[in-house]
């Protein structure tokens, strides 16, 4: 059906308004459009300017003005005061409100870490799960119970080691950590390692091993049975307890890994 003159003019007016609102030079196709559209758009333009001025005035009352007129950063960032931390409680207090990645929007708790601050052994996983997010402590669910048994089997009670994760916040749906999340969070783990000064680190799971050691191309099979160096500690990688619950047959290999870990520890530290 042919369009009416009024419909065509209406469309032209809409187009003209959008062009003028964007600051672009507008060409009008009729005197009617020029007269009517320009009048309407000037009113709307004045209203936009007034609203902008009111918004900026409101912001200036609540926020300090910038002297260089640079745009304000709207993405929340965490302070870097934590870098000067000299112990774990201080580090936790300065880091637990971190907003460097979007995971802070969905987490219940910042899962810092738990255990002996003077531990000779650290256990590192990939990220908190549902139970850990709720309690604020790593490895407290079913996988954590199995981890406790794995450690006891090689004479490392949970309270004698220090347990942490690559990420301090739970990824939605327990998905793998994203690179930018790891980049935002791993400095806290590095600082924990710096403060604790463990002799050995046991990474549980491919994701933990890859992200700590930066071996993105290595499979778990390629990492198991090997010894790596990281921040003055010897690192070994084995199965994640959750993987062992899904695939009990892997427990044989995990036990071999644990025995090698304990043997190396005895060689480095002694069995006392």
For each residue, the residues with C-beta under 8 A, 3 or more apart:
1:
2:
3: 7 8
4: 7 8
5: 8 9
6: 9 10
7: 3 4 10 11
8: 3 4 5 11 12
9: 5 6 12 13 30 32 33
10: 6 7 13 14
11: 7 8 14 15
12: 8 9 15 16 28 29 30 33 37
13: 9 10 16 17 33 36 37 40
14: 10 11 17 18
15: 11 12 18 19
16: 12 13 19 20 26 28 33 37 38 41
17: 13 14 20 21 37 40 41 44
18: 14 15 21 22
19: 15 16 22 24 25 26
20: 16 17 23 24 26 37 38 41 45
21: 17 18 41 44 45 48
22: 18 19
23: 20
24: 19 20
25: 19
26: 16 19 20
27:
28: 12 16 31 33 34 37 38
29: 12 33
30: 9 12 33 34
31: 28 34 35
32: 9 35 36
33: 9 12 13 16 28 29 30 36 37
34: 28 30 31 37 38
35: 31 32 38 39
36: 13 32 33 39 40
37: 12 13 16 17 20 28 33 34 40 41
38: 16 20 28 34 35 41 42
39: 35 36 42 43
40: 13 17 36 37 43 44
41: 16 17 20 21 37 38 44 45
42: 38 39 45 46
43: 39 40 46 47
44: 17 21 40 41 47 48
45: 20 21 41 42 48 49
46: 42 43 49 50
47: 43 44 50 51
48: 21 44 45 51 52
49: 45 46 52 53
50: 46 47 53 54
51: 47 48 54 55
52: 48 49 55 56
53: 49 50 56 57
54: 50 51 57 58
55: 51 52 58 59
56: 52 53 59 60
57: 53 54 60 61
58: 54 55 61 62
59: 55 56 62 63
60: 56 57 63 65
61: 57 58
62: 58 59
63: 59 60 72
64:
65: 60
66: 69 70 72
67:
68:
69: 66
70: 66
71:
72: 63 66
73: 77
74:
75:
76: 99 104
77: 73 99 100
78: 82 95 97 98 99 100
79: 82 94
80: 83
81: 84 94
82: 78 79 85 91 94 95 188 191
83: 80 187 191
84: 81
85: 82 88 90 91 94 191 195
86: 90 195
87: 90 91 117 195
88: 85 91 92 112 113 117 192 195 196
89: 92 93
90: 85 86 87 93 94
91: 82 85 87 88 94 95 112 188 191 192 195
92: 88 89 95 96 112 113
93: 89 90 96
94: 79 81 82 85 90 91
95: 78 82 91 92 98 110 112 168 188
96: 92 93 110 112 168
97: 78 110
98: 78 95 104 110 168 184 185 188
99: 76 77 78 104
100: 77 78 104 184 185
101: 104 169 180 181 184 185
102: 105 106
103: 106 107 167 169 170 171 181
104: 76 98 99 100 101 107 110 169
105: 102
106: 102 103 169 170 172
107: 103 104 110 128 133 169 170
108: 133 134 136 170
109: 128 133 134 135 136
110: 95 96 97 98 104 107 136 168 169
111: 128 132 133 136 137 138 165 168 169 170
112: 88 91 92 95 96 136 164 168 188
113: 88 92 138 162 163 164 165 192
114: 137 138 162 163 164
115: 119 158 159 160 161 162 163
116: 119 159 160 161 162
117: 87 88 162 195 196
118: 196
119: 115 116 122 160 161 162 196 198
120: 198 199 200 265 269
121: 156 160 161 162 198 199 200 201 202 265
122: 119 161 162 163 164 192 193 196 198 200 201 202 233
123: 139 147 151 161 162 163 164 201 202 204
124: 163 164 165 166 189 201 202 203 204 208 212
125: 138 139 163 164 165 166 203 204 205 208 240
126: 165 166 167 176 177 205 207 208 211 240
127: 165 166 167 169 170 171 174 177 207
128: 107 109 111 132 133 138 165 167 168 169 170
129: 132 133 141 143 170 174 242
130: 133 134 141 170 174
131: 134 135 140 141 144
132: 111 128 129 135 136 137 138 139 140 141 144 165 170
133: 107 108 109 111 128 129 130 136 169 170
134: 108 109 130 131
135: 109 131 132 140
136: 108 109 110 111 112 132 133
137: 111 114 132 140
138: 111 113 114 125 128 132 144 163 164 165
139: 123 125 132 143 144 147 148 163 241
140: 131 132 135 137 144
141: 129 130 131 132 144 145
142: 145 146 242 245
143: 129 139 146 147 240 241 242 245
144: 131 132 138 139 140 141 147 148 241
145: 141 142 148 149
146: 142 143 149 150 241 244 245
147: 123 139 143 144 150 151 158 163 204 241
148: 139 144 145 151 152 158
149: 145 146 152 153
150: 146 147 153 154 241 254 258
151: 123 147 148 154 156 157 158 161
152: 148 149 155 156 157 158
153: 149 150 255 258
154: 150 151 258 259 261 262
155: 152 262
156: 121 151 152 160 161 262
157: 151 152 160 161
158: 115 147 148 151 152 161 163
159: 115 116
160: 115 116 119 121 156 157
161: 115 116 119 121 122 123 151 156 157 158
162: 113 114 115 116 117 119 121 122 123 192 196 198
163: 113 114 115 122 123 124 125 138 139 147 158
164: 112 113 114 122 123 124 125 138 189 192
165: 111 113 124 125 126 127 128 132 138 168 189 208
166: 124 125 126 127 177 182 185 186 189 207 208 211 212
167: 103 126 127 128 170 171 177 181 182 185
168: 95 96 98 110 111 112 128 165 185 188
169: 101 103 104 106 107 110 111 127 128 133 181 185
170: 103 106 107 108 111 127 128 129 130 132 133 167 174
171: 103 127 167 174 175 176 177 178 181
172: 106 175
173:
174: 127 129 130 170 171
175: 171 172
176: 126 171 207
177: 126 127 166 167 171 181 182 185 207 211
178: 171 181 182
179: 182 183
180: 101 183 184
181: 101 103 167 169 171 177 178 184 185
182: 166 167 177 178 179 185 186 211
183: 179 180 186
184: 98 100 101 180 181
185: 98 100 101 166 167 168 169 177 181 182 188 189
186: 166 182 183 189 190 211 212
187: 83 190 191
188: 82 91 95 98 112 168 185 191 192
189: 124 164 165 166 185 186 192 193 212
190: 186 187 193 194 231
191: 82 83 85 91 187 188 194 195
192: 88 91 113 122 162 164 188 189 195 196
193: 122 189 190 196 197 198 201 230 231 233
194: 190 191 197 231
195: 85 86 87 88 91 117 191 192
196: 88 117 118 119 122 162 192 193
197: 193 194 232 233
198: 119 120 121 122 162 193 201 233
199: 120 121 233 234 265 268 269
200: 120 121 122 233 234 235 236 261 264 265 268 269
201: 121 122 123 124 193 198 212 230 233 234 235 236
202: 121 122 123 124 235 236 237 238 261
203: 124 125 208 209 212 213 223 235 236 237 238
204: 123 124 125 147 208 237 238 239 240 241
205: 125 126 208 209 220 237 239 240 242 243
206: 209 210 219 220 223 237 240
207: 126 127 166 176 177 210 211 240
208: 124 125 126 165 166 203 204 205 211 212 237 240
209: 203 205 206 212 213 215 218 220 223 235 237
210: 206 207 213 214 215 216 218 223
211: 126 166 177 182 186 207 208 214
212: 124 166 186 189 201 203 208 209 230 235
213: 203 209 210 223 228 230 235 237
214: 210 211
215: 209 210 218 222 223
216: 210
217:
218: 209 210 215 222 223
219: 206 222 223
220: 205 206 209 223 224 237 239
221: 224
222: 215 218 219 226
223: 203 206 209 210 213 215 218 219 220 226 228 237
224: 220 221 237 238 253 257
225: 256 257 260
226: 222 223 236 237
227: 234 235 236 264
228: 213 223 234 235 236 237
229: 232 233 234 235
230: 193 201 212 213 233 235
231: 190 193 194
232: 197 229
233: 122 193 197 198 199 200 201 229 230
234: 199 200 201 227 228 229 264 268
235: 200 201 202 203 209 212 213 227 228 229 230
236: 200 201 202 203 226 227 228 257 260 261 264
237: 202 203 204 205 206 208 209 213 220 223 224 226 228 257
238: 202 203 204 224 253 254 257 258 261
239: 204 205 220 243 244 250 253 254 257
240: 125 126 143 204 205 206 207 208 243 244
241: 139 143 144 146 147 150 204 244 245
242: 129 142 143 205 245 246
243: 205 239 240 246 247 250
244: 146 239 240 241 247 248 250 251 254
245: 142 143 146 241 242 248
246: 242 243
247: 243 244 250
248: 244 245 251
249: 252
250: 239 243 244 247 253 254
251: 244 248 254 255
252: 249 255 256
253: 224 238 239 250 256 257
254: 150 238 239 244 250 251 257 258
255: 153 251 252 258 259
256: 225 252 253 259 260
257: 224 225 236 237 238 239 253 254 260 261
258: 150 153 154 238 254 255 261 262
259: 154 255 256 262 263
260: 225 236 256 257 263 264
261: 154 200 202 236 238 257 258 264 265
262: 154 155 156 258 259 265 266
263: 259 260 266 267
264: 200 227 234 236 260 261 267 268
265: 120 121 199 200 261 262 268 269
266: 262 263 269 270 271
267: 263 264
268: 199 200 234 264 265
269: 120 199 200 265 266
270: 266
271: 266
272:
